[in-house]
């Protein structure tokens, strides 16, 4: 067998692995979850204009592809205006996605958002994993006035 024939499988494998790596790099980003552990209905809108509705006590999925912002509005059942609105900035670099919180203490060692320093109650950011958002509330704001 000549030398060219022996190199053919190696070249084919190299071409396949190279194309797989480049295709994977083009799809960088993270799928993350919005957990609604409240009686409110959430409307979640991202910088790119995509939006999802997360019903009470359910979960929705968002895709973080590049740095951006998530706007969240909570609505009482049957109400027209939101009772709670917040905006959160996030970073998305390859497969590492997280909400920007904290004061960048140990940023290089642990990553931004590892040690939160401000309260975003009733929201929890980067929990149960980096890039996830949770709303937990008992819904007192929706009680009828007496």
Secondary structure, 3 states (H helix, E strand, C coil): CCHHHHHHHHHHHHHHHHHHHHHHHHCCCEEEEEEEECCCEEEEEECCCCEEEECCCEEEEEEECCCEEEEEEEECCCCCCCCEEEEEEEEEECCEEEECCCCCCCHHHHCCCCCCCCCCCCEEECCCCCCCEEEECCCHHHCCCC
